[in-house]
Each structure stands twice: as C-alpha cells, then as structure tokens.
Amino acid sequence: MKDLLIDHFQETVNELLIRHKSILDVLSKLNEASARVHRATVKAVTQCGCLKIDAKKPIIPEDATILQLKEIFDTHLKGELCPNCKDTIEKEMGRLLFYLTALCNHLDINLYDVFIKEQKALDTLNIFNFT
Ligand SMILES: [Zn+2]
C-alpha cells in the first residue's frame, strides 16, 4: 500500500511542472533549491542571529565506543530558529522536495518507495550508520 499523502504530492508536482520540465532544468533547479536551503540556514546565523554556530575540533579518545562518539560529536548549533527563519527554511525545503519529486517523476521512481528503502536501510544499519 502506497502512502496517499506522498503519492498525492508526487502527482501534484507532475501536474504543475511545466516550465522547467527538461531533465536539465530539474537537475539544475534541484541543485539551486539545495543551495537556497543552505543559504536560508546561514542567514539565520549571519543576518537574523537566532542561531549561532560554535564549532571546534572534537577530542576523540582512542578507546571511544560508538555510543560515546554520539555524545562527542554535536551539531555546533546554539539557539533555535525564530518563527521567521523557520518559515523561510521550511519554504526552501518545500522547493527542494518539489524538485526532488520532479526528478523522481522523470526517472519513474516512486517517492514513497525511496522513503521505504531508506528507512529499511537505516533500520538495518542502526547505530552503525553514522555518516
Ligand atoms: Zn531567525
């Protein structure tokens, strides 16, 4: 059984994608959308200030376990998104999803199947799947 929400989203993208229908446009717009998510996140730090980045090289003991590594590595983020930045980033993530879904449509890939395969991979790898 397919997920109705995701299938509906994929069908809507298929209906609305007219102007940038070429695979070349889809690939370049997907890249652009990714960069815009990146930029909106950076602006939350550099223009709004609701987020701060506090990064340094982690000190990793030679005998550290995988569970300890999870505690040692952090996001380097301090603070939390204000409603305005959150809204902007969500909109940019939506565009990213739109073009990822458009790529799925062009390649005859079901977006729900992508979610399921990735979830199964994560379930199998569990804690050992740290990237
Ligand atoms: Zn903000």
Backbone and ligand atoms as CSV (ligand in chain L), in Angstrom:
chain,resi,resn,atom,element,x,y,z
A,1,MET,N,N,0.841,-1.202,0.000
A,1,MET,CA,C,0.000,0.000,0.000
A,1,MET,C,C,0.876,1.251,0.000
A,2,LYS,N,N,0.584,2.130,-0.896
A,2,LYS,CA,C,1.350,3.368,-1.002
A,2,LYS,C,C,0.795,4.412,-0.038
A,3,ASP,N,N,1.636,5.359,0.299
A,3,ASP,CA,C,1.221,6.432,1.186
A,3,ASP,C,C,0.460,7.483,0.363
A,4,LEU,N,N,-0.752,7.788,0.780
A,4,LEU,CA,C,-1.608,8.687,0.000
A,4,LEU,C,C,-1.058,10.110,-0.064
A,5,LEU,N,N,-0.552,10.619,1.034
A,5,LEU,CA,C,-0.034,11.982,1.054
A,5,LEU,C,C,1.145,12.129,0.103
A,6,ILE,N,N,2.082,11.216,0.188
A,6,ILE,CA,C,3.273,11.302,-0.656
A,6,ILE,C,C,2.904,11.076,-2.129
A,7,ASP,N,N,2.026,10.133,-2.394
A,7,ASP,CA,C,1.596,9.902,-3.781
A,7,ASP,C,C,0.854,11.121,-4.330
A,8,HIS,N,N,0.012,11.741,-3.511
A,8,HIS,CA,C,-0.715,12.943,-3.943
A,8,HIS,C,C,0.281,14.069,-4.247
A,9,PHE,N,N,1.278,14.218,-3.384
A,9,PHE,CA,C,2.304,15.245,-3.605
A,9,PHE,C,C,3.014,14.986,-4.935
A,10,GLN,N,N,3.381,13.729,-5.161
A,10,GLN,CA,C,4.104,13.391,-6.389
A,10,GLN,C,C,3.230,13.653,-7.626
A,11,GLU,N,N,1.962,13.365,-7.549
A,11,GLU,CA,C,1.052,13.637,-8.675
A,11,GLU,C,C,0.905,15.139,-8.910
A,12,THR,N,N,0.805,15.912,-7.823
A,12,THR,CA,C,0.673,17.361,-7.950
A,12,THR,C,C,1.907,17.963,-8.593
A,13,VAL,N,N,3.088,17.523,-8.186
A,13,VAL,CA,C,4.334,18.004,-8.801
A,13,VAL,C,C,4.305,17.701,-10.295
A,14,ASN,N,N,3.865,16.517,-10.645
A,14,ASN,CA,C,3.803,16.119,-12.055
A,14,ASN,C,C,2.885,17.040,-12.848
A,15,GLU,N,N,1.759,17.426,-12.241
A,15,GLU,CA,C,0.808,18.307,-12.930
A,15,GLU,C,C,1.330,19.728,-13.058
A,16,LEU,N,N,2.076,20.199,-12.062
A,16,LEU,CA,C,2.494,21.595,-12.031
A,16,LEU,C,C,3.815,21.873,-12.742
A,17,LEU,N,N,4.597,20.842,-12.969
A,17,LEU,CA,C,5.901,21.064,-13.582
A,17,LEU,C,C,5.728,21.232,-15.095
A,18,ILE,N,N,5.712,22.459,-15.520
A,18,ILE,CA,C,5.522,22.749,-16.945
A,18,ILE,C,C,6.742,23.490,-17.489
A,19,ARG,N,N,7.065,24.599,-16.847
A,19,ARG,CA,C,8.105,25.481,-17.358
A,19,ARG,C,C,9.490,24.840,-17.327
A,20,HIS,N,N,9.811,24.127,-16.246
A,20,HIS,CA,C,11.145,23.542,-16.086
A,20,HIS,C,C,11.071,22.035,-16.255
A,21,LYS,N,N,10.456,21.600,-17.322
A,21,LYS,CA,C,10.198,20.167,-17.492
A,21,LYS,C,C,11.427,19.375,-17.946
A,22,SER,N,N,12.359,20.025,-18.630
A,22,SER,CA,C,13.560,19.326,-19.086
A,22,SER,C,C,14.324,18.742,-17.896
A,23,ILE,N,N,14.896,17.565,-18.089
A,23,ILE,CA,C,15.717,16.962,-17.034
A,23,ILE,C,C,16.867,17.881,-16.657
A,24,LEU,N,N,17.359,18.656,-17.628
A,24,LEU,CA,C,18.445,19.600,-17.341
A,24,LEU,C,C,17.959,20.682,-16.377
A,25,ASP,N,N,16.738,21.170,-16.608
A,25,ASP,CA,C,16.169,22.162,-15.696
A,25,ASP,C,C,15.918,21.557,-14.323
A,26,VAL,N,N,15.383,20.343,-14.289
A,26,VAL,CA,C,15.073,19.703,-13.000
A,26,VAL,C,C,16.345,19.514,-12.181
A,27,LEU,N,N,17.402,19.031,-12.832
A,27,LEU,CA,C,18.665,18.813,-12.107
A,27,LEU,C,C,19.251,20.130,-11.601
A,28,SER,N,N,19.229,21.154,-12.443
A,28,SER,CA,C,19.822,22.421,-12.011
A,28,SER,C,C,18.941,23.112,-10.965
A,29,LYS,N,N,17.607,22.983,-11.081
A,29,LYS,CA,C,16.719,23.581,-10.081
A,29,LYS,C,C,16.829,22.827,-8.740
A,30,LEU,N,N,17.048,21.524,-8.801
A,30,LEU,CA,C,17.251,20.747,-7.565
A,30,LEU,C,C,18.507,21.235,-6.843
A,31,ASN,N,N,19.548,21.446,-7.615
A,31,ASN,CA,C,20.792,21.975,-7.045
A,31,ASN,C,C,20.576,23.371,-6.463
A,32,GLU,N,N,19.874,24.214,-7.202
A,32,GLU,CA,C,19.602,25.577,-6.743
A,32,GLU,C,C,18.776,25.545,-5.453
A,33,ALA,N,N,17.768,24.678,-5.405
A,33,ALA,CA,C,16.917,24.585,-4.213
A,33,ALA,C,C,17.733,24.150,-3.002
A,34,SER,N,N,18.666,23.222,-3.213
A,34,SER,CA,C,19.534,22.786,-2.124
A,34,SER,C,C,20.388,23.951,-1.617
A,35,ALA,N,N,20.917,24.716,-2.553
A,35,ALA,CA,C,21.737,25.872,-2.168
A,35,ALA,C,C,20.902,26.911,-1.419
A,36,ARG,N,N,19.636,27.051,-1.782
A,36,ARG,CA,C,18.767,28.036,-1.113
A,36,ARG,C,C,18.438,27.599,0.326
A,37,VAL,N,N,18.307,26.298,0.559
A,37,VAL,CA,C,18.124,25.806,1.932
A,37,VAL,C,C,19.369,26.142,2.741
A,38,HIS,N,N,20.504,25.894,2.119
A,38,HIS,CA,C,21.787,26.189,2.745
A,38,HIS,C,C,21.862,27.681,3.115
A,39,ARG,N,N,21.546,28.517,2.136
A,39,ARG,CA,C,21.653,29.967,2.326
A,39,ARG,C,C,20.684,30.471,3.397
A,40,ALA,N,N,19.464,29.961,3.399
A,40,ALA,CA,C,18.483,30.391,4.399
A,40,ALA,C,C,18.955,30.019,5.801
A,41,THR,N,N,19.618,28.881,5.928
A,41,THR,CA,C,20.140,28.459,7.230
A,41,THR,C,C,21.285,29.370,7.655
A,42,VAL,N,N,22.159,29.688,6.707
A,42,VAL,CA,C,23.272,30.596,7.004
A,42,VAL,C,C,22.744,31.970,7.421
A,43,LYS,N,N,21.695,32.453,6.739
A,43,LYS,CA,C,21.124,33.767,7.073
A,43,LYS,C,C,20.523,33.791,8.477
A,44,ALA,N,N,20.030,32.641,8.957
A,44,ALA,CA,C,19.526,32.587,10.336
A,44,ALA,C,C,20.651,32.906,11.316
A,45,VAL,N,N,21.883,32.584,10.911
A,45,VAL,CA,C,23.044,32.867,11.754
A,45,VAL,C,C,23.546,34.293,11.505
A,46,THR,N,N,23.782,34.613,10.230
A,46,THR,CA,C,24.511,35.846,9.919
A,46,THR,C,C,23.640,37.091,9.815
A,47,GLN,N,N,22.357,36.954,9.527
A,47,GLN,CA,C,21.506,38.148,9.400
A,47,GLN,C,C,20.518,38.270,10.547
A,48,CYS,N,N,19.852,37.176,10.892
A,48,CYS,CA,C,18.879,37.225,11.996
A,48,CYS,C,C,19.593,37.100,13.339
A,49,GLY,N,N,20.417,36.068,13.461
A,49,GLY,CA,C,21.124,35.852,14.725
A,49,GLY,C,C,20.399,34.927,15.686
A,50,CYS,N,N,19.264,34.355,15.269
A,50,CYS,CA,C,18.556,33.438,16.171
A,50,CYS,C,C,19.367,32.149,16.396
A,51,LEU,N,N,20.223,31.818,15.426
A,51,LEU,CA,C,21.128,30.682,15.578
A,51,LEU,C,C,22.566,31.182,15.634
A,52,LYS,N,N,23.374,30.436,16.344
A,52,LYS,CA,C,24.812,30.691,16.356
A,52,LYS,C,C,25.511,29.371,16.062
A,53,ILE,N,N,26.688,29.476,15.466
A,53,ILE,CA,C,27.491,28.281,15.219
A,53,ILE,C,C,28.728,28.372,16.090
A,54,ASP,N,N,28.927,27.357,16.909
A,54,ASP,CA,C,30.073,27.287,17.809
A,54,ASP,C,C,30.766,25.957,17.547
A,55,ALA,N,N,31.762,26.006,16.681
A,55,ALA,CA,C,32.398,24.758,16.250
A,55,ALA,C,C,33.862,24.703,16.665
A,56,LYS,N,N,34.289,23.522,16.991
A,56,LYS,CA,C,35.701,23.268,17.261
A,56,LYS,C,C,35.976,21.799,16.993
A,57,LYS,N,N,37.253,21.469,16.843
A,57,LYS,CA,C,37.633,20.087,16.597
A,57,LYS,C,C,37.320,19.249,17.834
A,58,PRO,N,N,36.603,18.143,17.656
A,58,PRO,CA,C,36.288,17.313,18.819
A,58,PRO,C,C,37.512,16.537,19.298
A,59,ILE,N,N,37.563,16.321,20.592
A,59,ILE,CA,C,38.619,15.473,21.159
A,59,ILE,C,C,38.044,14.069,21.289
A,60,ILE,N,N,38.625,13.130,20.550
A,60,ILE,CA,C,38.087,11.770,20.488
A,60,ILE,C,C,39.067,10.802,21.150
A,61,PRO,N,N,38.677,10.223,22.309
A,61,PRO,CA,C,39.547,9.220,22.935
A,61,PRO,C,C,39.717,8.010,22.009
A,62,GLU,N,N,40.920,7.432,22.022
A,62,GLU,CA,C,41.193,6.291,21.136
A,62,GLU,C,C,40.280,5.102,21.416
A,63,ASP,N,N,39.841,4.955,22.676
A,63,ASP,CA,C,39.007,3.807,23.036
A,63,ASP,C,C,37.513,4.138,23.065
A,64,ALA,N,N,37.145,5.232,22.415
A,64,ALA,CA,C,35.738,5.652,22.447
A,64,ALA,C,C,34.838,4.631,21.751
A,65,THR,N,N,33.702,4.367,22.375
A,65,THR,CA,C,32.718,3.464,21.764
A,65,THR,C,C,31.837,4.277,20.814
A,66,ILE,N,N,31.068,3.569,20.017
A,66,ILE,CA,C,30.178,4.253,19.084
A,66,ILE,C,C,29.165,5.112,19.841
A,67,LEU,N,N,28.685,4.622,20.948
A,67,LEU,CA,C,27.734,5.404,21.738
A,67,LEU,C,C,28.384,6.658,22.310
A,68,GLN,N,N,29.662,6.550,22.701
A,68,GLN,CA,C,30.363,7.734,23.198
A,68,GLN,C,C,30.585,8.742,22.071
A,69,LEU,N,N,30.858,8.236,20.869
A,69,LEU,CA,C,31.049,9.140,19.729
A,69,LEU,C,C,29.796,9.975,19.484
A,70,LYS,N,N,28.649,9.349,19.697
A,70,LYS,CA,C,27.385,10.065,19.507
A,70,LYS,C,C,27.290,11.262,20.449
A,71,GLU,N,N,27.869,11.125,21.642
A,71,GLU,CA,C,27.878,12.227,22.602
A,71,GLU,C,C,28.956,13.264,22.265
A,72,ILE,N,N,30.062,12.803,21.714
A,72,ILE,CA,C,31.194,13.693,21.427
A,72,ILE,C,C,30.885,14.626,20.247
A,73,PHE,N,N,30.334,14.060,19.180
A,73,PHE,CA,C,30.020,14.895,18.013
A,73,PHE,C,C,28.725,15.654,18.280
A,74,ASP,N,N,28.714,16.935,17.948
A,74,ASP,CA,C,27.466,17.676,18.122
A,74,ASP,C,C,27.158,18.511,16.885
A,75,THR,N,N,26.038,19.215,16.928
A,75,THR,CA,C,25.578,19.984,15.762
A,75,THR,C,C,26.340,21.286,15.578
A,76,HIS,N,N,27.008,21.743,16.608
A,76,HIS,CA,C,27.689,23.034,16.629
A,76,HIS,C,C,26.692,24.193,16.606
A,77,LEU,N,N,25.411,23.903,16.782
A,77,LEU,CA,C,24.389,24.950,16.773
A,77,LEU,C,C,24.030,25.348,18.195
A,78,LYS,N,N,23.867,26.642,18.388
A,78,LYS,CA,C,23.365,27.176,19.652
A,78,LYS,C,C,22.147,28.032,19.329
A,79,GLY,N,N,21.163,28.018,20.217
A,79,GLY,CA,C,19.937,28.774,19.992
A,79,GLY,C,C,18.927,27.949,19.221
A,80,GLU,N,N,17.853,28.604,18.798
A,80,GLU,CA,C,16.856,27.907,17.993
A,80,GLU,C,C,16.246,28.868,16.995
A,81,LEU,N,N,15.722,28.306,15.927
A,81,LEU,CA,C,15.156,29.124,14.855
A,81,LEU,C,C,14.014,29.980,15.374
A,82,CYS,N,N,14.002,31.253,14.987
A,82,CYS,CA,C,12.844,32.106,15.259
A,82,CYS,C,C,11.756,31.726,14.245
A,83,PRO,N,N,10.506,32.101,14.492
A,83,PRO,CA,C,9.423,31.724,13.576
A,83,PRO,C,C,9.669,32.182,12.136
A,84,ASN,N,N,10.257,33.360,11.969
A,84,ASN,CA,C,10.506,33.891,10.623
A,84,ASN,C,C,11.522,33.040,9.855
A,85,CYS,N,N,12.635,32.730,10.488
A,85,CYS,CA,C,13.664,31.905,9.837
A,85,CYS,C,C,13.146,30.491,9.595
A,86,LYS,N,N,12.399,29.974,10.561
A,86,LYS,CA,C,11.840,28.632,10.393
A,86,LYS,C,C,10.919,28.587,9.184
A,87,ASP,N,N,10.086,29.617,9.042
A,87,ASP,CA,C,9.164,29.676,7.903
A,87,ASP,C,C,9.934,29.733,6.584
A,88,THR,N,N,10.968,30.561,6.542
A,88,THR,CA,C,11.773,30.691,5.320
A,88,THR,C,C,12.438,29.367,4.962
A,89,ILE,N,N,13.042,28.718,5.948
A,89,ILE,CA,C,13.742,27.457,5.685
A,89,ILE,C,C,12.741,26.368,5.268
A,90,GLU,N,N,11.581,26.354,5.898
A,90,GLU,CA,C,10.562,25.371,5.503
A,90,GLU,C,C,10.130,25.572,4.052
A,91,LYS,N,N,9.979,26.835,3.645
A,91,LYS,CA,C,9.601,27.108,2.248
A,91,LYS,C,C,10.683,26.634,1.288
A,92,GLU,N,N,11.939,26.881,1.646
A,92,GLU,CA,C,13.043,26.452,0.777
A,92,GLU,C,C,13.133,24.923,0.748
A,93,MET,N,N,12.869,24.271,1.882
A,93,MET,CA,C,12.855,22.806,1.905
A,93,MET,C,C,11.720,22.271,1.034
A,94,GLY,N,N,10.605,22.995,1.017
A,94,GLY,CA,C,9.489,22.602,0.158
A,94,GLY,C,C,9.880,22.628,-1.312
A,95,ARG,N,N,10.613,23.689,-1.719
A,95,ARG,CA,C,11.090,23.769,-3.110
A,95,ARG,C,C,12.041,22.618,-3.404
A,96,LEU,N,N,12.882,22.303,-2.431
A,96,LEU,CA,C,13.823,21.183,-2.595
A,96,LEU,C,C,13.051,19.874,-2.795
A,97,LEU,N,N,12.015,19.680,-1.994
A,97,LEU,CA,C,11.184,18.476,-2.146
A,97,LEU,C,C,10.489,18.458,-3.500
A,98,PHE,N,N,10.056,19.640,-3.939
A,98,PHE,CA,C,9.380,19.725,-5.242
A,98,PHE,C,C,10.294,19.219,-6.347
A,99,TYR,N,N,11.519,19.708,-6.390
A,99,TYR,CA,C,12.417,19.321,-7.486
A,99,TYR,C,C,12.972,17.906,-7.303
A,100,LEU,N,N,13.113,17.451,-6.070
A,100,LEU,CA,C,13.489,16.050,-5.863
A,100,LEU,C,C,12.376,15.137,-6.383
A,101,THR,N,N,11.146,15.536,-6.111
A,101,THR,CA,C,9.994,14.756,-6.584
A,101,THR,C,C,9.883,14.813,-8.107
A,102,ALA,N,N,10.175,15.980,-8.670
A,102,ALA,CA,C,10.170,16.106,-10.132
A,102,ALA,C,C,11.207,15.155,-10.742
A,103,LEU,N,N,12.358,15.054,-10.110
A,103,LEU,CA,C,13.385,14.123,-10.605
A,103,LEU,C,C,12.873,12.680,-10.506
A,104,CYS,N,N,12.202,12.362,-9.399
A,104,CYS,CA,C,11.582,11.038,-9.262
A,104,CYS,C,C,10.627,10.783,-10.431
A,105,ASN,N,N,9.801,11.765,-10.740
A,105,ASN,CA,C,8.833,11.599,-11.833
A,105,ASN,C,C,9.543,11.348,-13.153
A,106,HIS,N,N,10.561,12.117,-13.424
A,106,HIS,CA,C,11.283,11.961,-14.695
A,106,HIS,C,C,11.954,10.596,-14.812
A,107,LEU,N,N,12.371,10.045,-13.687
A,107,LEU,CA,C,13.086,8.764,-13.692
A,107,LEU,C,C,12.168,7.587,-13.368
A,108,ASP,N,N,10.866,7.868,-13.272
A,108,ASP,CA,C,9.869,6.840,-12.974
A,108,ASP,C,C,10.181,6.125,-11.651
A,109,ILE,N,N,10.481,6.945,-10.657
A,109,ILE,CA,C,10.752,6.440,-9.303
A,109,ILE,C,C,9.650,6.943,-8.385
A,110,ASN,N,N,9.095,6.069,-7.573
A,110,ASN,CA,C,8.058,6.445,-6.625
A,110,ASN,C,C,8.721,6.990,-5.354
A,111,LEU,N,N,8.332,8.202,-4.990
A,111,LEU,CA,C,8.958,8.868,-3.834
A,111,LEU,C,C,8.739,8.065,-2.546
A,112,TYR,N,N,7.569,7.485,-2.409
A,112,TYR,CA,C,7.283,6.681,-1.215
A,112,TYR,C,C,8.228,5.488,-1.133
A,113,ASP,N,N,8.510,4.871,-2.299
A,113,ASP,CA,C,9.452,3.747,-2.311
A,113,ASP,C,C,10.843,4.192,-1.844
A,114,VAL,N,N,11.214,5.422,-2.196
A,114,VAL,CA,C,12.514,5.959,-1.751
A,114,VAL,C,C,12.536,6.057,-0.226
A,115,PHE,N,N,11.438,6.575,0.354
A,115,PHE,CA,C,11.347,6.673,1.815
A,115,PHE,C,C,11.458,5.284,2.451
A,116,ILE,N,N,10.705,4.333,1.901
A,116,ILE,CA,C,10.673,2.989,2.473
A,116,ILE,C,C,12.059,2.335,2.390
A,117,LYS,N,N,12.709,2.445,1.227
A,117,LYS,CA,C,14.032,1.834,1.083
A,117,LYS,C,C,15.040,2.458,2.036
A,118,GLU,N,N,14.976,3.770,2.179
A,118,GLU,CA,C,15.920,4.436,3.078
A,118,GLU,C,C,15.635,4.055,4.528
A,119,GLN,N,N,14.350,3.982,4.893
A,119,GLN,CA,C,14.002,3.593,6.260
A,119,GLN,C,C,14.490,2.179,6.568
A,120,LYS,N,N,14.322,1.264,5.597
A,120,LYS,CA,C,14.795,-0.106,5.789
A,120,LYS,C,C,16.307,-0.140,5.948
A,121,ALA,N,N,16.996,0.663,5.144
A,121,ALA,CA,C,18.458,0.721,5.244
A,121,ALA,C,C,18.874,1.251,6.614
A,122,LEU,N,N,18.181,2.282,7.091
A,122,LEU,CA,C,18.503,2.845,8.403
A,122,LEU,C,C,18.196,1.848,9.516
A,123,ASP,N,N,17.081,1.143,9.385
A,123,ASP,CA,C,16.713,0.142,10.392
A,123,ASP,C,C,17.756,-0.970,10.451
A,124,THR,N,N,18.281,-1.348,9.293
A,124,THR,CA,C,19.274,-2.419,9.232
A,124,THR,C,C,20.606,-1.980,9.811
A,125,LEU,N,N,21.023,-0.777,9.430
A,125,LEU,CA,C,22.334,-0.306,9.855
A,125,LEU,C,C,22.326,0.235,11.276
A,126,ASN,N,N,21.182,0.832,11.675
A,126,ASN,CA,C,21.004,1.387,13.007
A,126,ASN,C,C,22.159,2.288,13.413
A,127,ILE,N,N,22.752,2.064,14.567
A,127,ILE,CA,C,23.783,2.950,15.120
A,127,ILE,C,C,25.057,2.935,14.290
A,128,PHE,N,N,25.258,1.884,13.512
A,128,PHE,CA,C,26.492,1.786,12.731
A,128,PHE,C,C,26.434,2.637,11.474
A,129,ASN,N,N,25.284,3.244,11.211
A,129,ASN,CA,C,25.127,4.067,10.029
A,129,ASN,C,C,25.409,5.531,10.349
A,130,PHE,N,N,26.546,5.817,10.923
A,130,PHE,CA,C,26.875,7.218,11.198
A,130,PHE,C,C,27.691,7.757,10.046
A,131,THR,N,N,27.219,8.883,9.505
A,131,THR,CA,C,27.902,9.465,8.357
A,131,THR,C,C,28.491,10.804,8.733
L,1,ZN,ZN,ZN,15.794,33.968,12.932
